[in-house]
Amino acid sequence: MSSLFPQNSIAVITGAASGIGRAAARNFARDGMKIVMVDSNEQKLLAARDEIAGIAGAANVSAEIVDVASAEAMSSLAAKVQAAWGSPSLLMNNAAAFVSGGKGGILDPLTNWQMLFDVNVFGPINGVMAFLPGMLEAGTPAKIVNTGSKQGLTNPPGNPAYNTTKAALNAYTQNLAHDLRNRPGANVSAHLLVPGWTTTGDSEPKQGAWMPEQVIAFMVEALGRDEFFIICPDGETSSEMDRKRILWNALDIVKNRPALSRWHPKHKDAFAEFMKQDLPL
Ligand SMILES: NC(=O)c1ccc[n+]([C@@H]2O[C@H](COP(=O)([O-])OP(=O)(O)OC[C@H]3O[C@@H](n4cnc5c(N)ncnc54)[C@H](O)[C@@H]3O)[C@@H](O)[C@H]2O)c1
């Protein structure tokens, strides 16, 4: 059993009806935490709630149908949780939306861009604004985990709006960690979970993809070491491949190469060569 959080402490997990959030709820319920499962999909949430109640006991699970994009709804949720159980030891801002209705291009309808920013960027910001004051006031050790994406780190072309939201979340979460570690008396840390390719939603398991439980097991280990960047490998991409891809992306700036040179006809051979070499670190 993980000793990350005390028995009966509280985990608030958004996007808890499915995938990585649901696996997190399962894991922390097994650890004896009280679980607040937050999701906008009522049907899925109620089914997931029943599963988690089977682990933690119905009295220790609360299912909250909330759209994380709503600051008011997140603020009401925090007040409700505080009044019922107290402030969370874990806030996992994990819910995210993907592009729907557009082709994932730069000229996607503005409504898609706005929806993705509302959920993927303001969702976590709303979560922090709602819950952090209570967590700071409680003074007990607590963690905030925001779920990012490799698409926000290495920026593969094809889905600019989603990539941009996850890049913003990376920047935001680094600032959150910096603020918290410099805030006198604060006992809260922030972490960026970056899953690799993971079978989630209603998809069938795919060869090469991790299962959500693997992501959560990896996250728990990394949180135990108090790591900020929790970058998961998967069955196709090793941690070393990730490090090289991230470094190549950073070197685009340092070397003043064209944007996204990894996919540029004049640079992609050099990138392939770079991937074969040892990391220059
Ligand atoms: N699956 C992957 O390969 C992968 C890779 C990298 C990052 N991620 C990230 O992992 C996180 C979890 O995604 P998943 O793969 O488990 O997906 P999922 O679709 O299985 O679960 C996401 C959950 O979030 C909920 N949700 C969506 N919008 C919401 C909103 N506005 N308010 C409240 N709940 C909302 C959905 O109803 C769903 O239950 C996301 O942040 C995603 O970007 C996933």
The ligand as an SDF file (V2000), in Angstrom:
LIG
                    3D

 44 48  0  0  0  0  0  0  0  0999 V2000
   -4.8370    8.7590  -23.2890 N   0  0  0  0  0  0  0  0  0  0  0  0
   -3.6890    9.2650  -23.6860 C   0  0  0  0  0  0  0  0  0  0  0  0
   -2.9770    8.6720  -24.5470 O   0  0  0  0  0  0  0  0  0  0  0  0
   -3.2010   10.5620  -23.1000 C   0  0  0  0  0  0  0  0  0  0  0  0
   -1.9150   11.0130  -23.4650 C   0  0  0  0  0  0  0  0  0  0  0  0
   -1.4400   12.1990  -22.9300 C   0  0  0  0  0  0  0  0  0  0  0  0
   -2.2350   12.9350  -22.0770 C   0  0  0  0  0  0  0  0  0  0  0  0
   -3.4990   12.4980  -21.7490 N   0  0  0  0  0  0  0  0  0  0  0  0
   -4.2650   13.3140  -20.8070 C   0  0  0  0  0  0  0  0  0  0  0  0
   -4.7440   12.4830  -19.7700 O   0  0  0  0  0  0  0  0  0  0  0  0
   -5.8910   13.0950  -19.1660 C   0  0  0  0  0  0  0  0  0  0  0  0
   -6.9740   12.0670  -18.9860 C   0  0  0  0  0  0  0  0  0  0  0  0
   -7.4170   11.6610  -20.2760 O   0  0  0  0  0  0  0  0  0  0  0  0
   -7.8310   10.1600  -20.6070 P   0  0  0  0  0  0  0  0  0  0  0  0
   -6.9440    9.7160  -21.7180 O   0  0  0  0  0  0  0  0  0  0  0  0
   -7.9180    9.3620  -19.3730 O   0  0  0  0  0  0  0  0  0  0  0  0
   -9.2420   10.4410  -21.2970 O   0  0  0  0  0  0  0  0  0  0  0  0
  -10.7250    9.8980  -21.0200 P   0  0  0  0  0  0  0  0  0  0  0  0
  -11.5220   10.3950  -22.1730 O   0  0  0  0  0  0  0  0  0  0  0  0
  -10.7240    8.4300  -20.7510 O   0  0  0  0  0  0  0  0  0  0  0  0
  -11.1340   10.6820  -19.6890 O   0  0  0  0  0  0  0  0  0  0  0  0
  -11.3110   12.0650  -19.6530 C   0  0  0  0  0  0  0  0  0  0  0  0
  -12.4960   12.3630  -18.7390 C   0  0  0  0  0  0  0  0  0  0  0  0
  -12.5950   13.7970  -18.6080 O   0  0  0  0  0  0  0  0  0  0  0  0
  -13.9650   14.1290  -18.6180 C   0  0  0  0  0  0  0  0  0  0  0  0
  -14.1340   15.5250  -19.0290 N   0  0  0  0  0  0  0  0  0  0  0  0
  -13.9320   16.0590  -20.2650 C   0  0  0  0  0  0  0  0  0  0  0  0
  -14.2380   17.3620  -20.2500 N   0  0  0  0  0  0  0  0  0  0  0  0
  -14.6400   17.6640  -18.9850 C   0  0  0  0  0  0  0  0  0  0  0  0
  -15.0850   18.8520  -18.3560 C   0  0  0  0  0  0  0  0  0  0  0  0
  -15.2050   19.9990  -19.0440 N   0  0  0  0  0  0  0  0  0  0  0  0
  -15.3980   18.8110  -17.0330 N   0  0  0  0  0  0  0  0  0  0  0  0
  -15.3030   17.6600  -16.3340 C   0  0  0  0  0  0  0  0  0  0  0  0
  -14.9060   16.4890  -16.8870 N   0  0  0  0  0  0  0  0  0  0  0  0
  -14.5810   16.4980  -18.1990 C   0  0  0  0  0  0  0  0  0  0  0  0
  -14.5900   13.1610  -19.6280 C   0  0  0  0  0  0  0  0  0  0  0  0
  -16.0090   13.0490  -19.4450 O   0  0  0  0  0  0  0  0  0  0  0  0
  -13.8410   11.8750  -19.3120 C   0  0  0  0  0  0  0  0  0  0  0  0
  -14.5330   11.1050  -18.3530 O   0  0  0  0  0  0  0  0  0  0  0  0
   -6.2520   14.2750  -20.0690 C   0  0  0  0  0  0  0  0  0  0  0  0
   -5.7530   15.4660  -19.4770 O   0  0  0  0  0  0  0  0  0  0  0  0
   -5.5120   13.9810  -21.3590 C   0  0  0  0  0  0  0  0  0  0  0  0
   -5.2260   15.1530  -22.0900 O   0  0  0  0  0  0  0  0  0  0  0  0
   -4.0050   11.3340  -22.2390 C   0  0  0  0  0  0  0  0  0  0  0  0
  1  2  1  0
  2  3  2  0
  2  4  1  0
  4  5  1  0
  4 44  2  0
  5  6  2  0
  6  7  1  0
  7  8  2  0
  8  9  1  0
  8 44  1  0
  9 10  1  0
  9 42  1  0
 10 11  1  0
 11 12  1  0
 11 40  1  0
 12 13  1  0
 13 14  1  0
 14 15  2  0
 14 16  1  0
 14 17  1  0
 17 18  1  0
 18 19  2  0
 18 20  1  0
 18 21  1  0
 21 22  1  0
 22 23  1  0
 23 24  1  0
 23 38  1  0
 24 25  1  0
 25 26  1  0
 25 36  1  0
 26 27  1  0
 26 35  1  0
 27 28  2  0
 28 29  1  0
 29 30  1  0
 29 35  2  0
 30 31  1  0
 30 32  2  0
 32 33  1  0
 33 34  2  0
 34 35  1  0
 36 37  1  0
 36 38  1  0
 38 39  1  0
 40 41  1  0
 40 42  1  0
 42 43  1  0
M  CHG  2   8   1  16  -1
M  END
$$$$
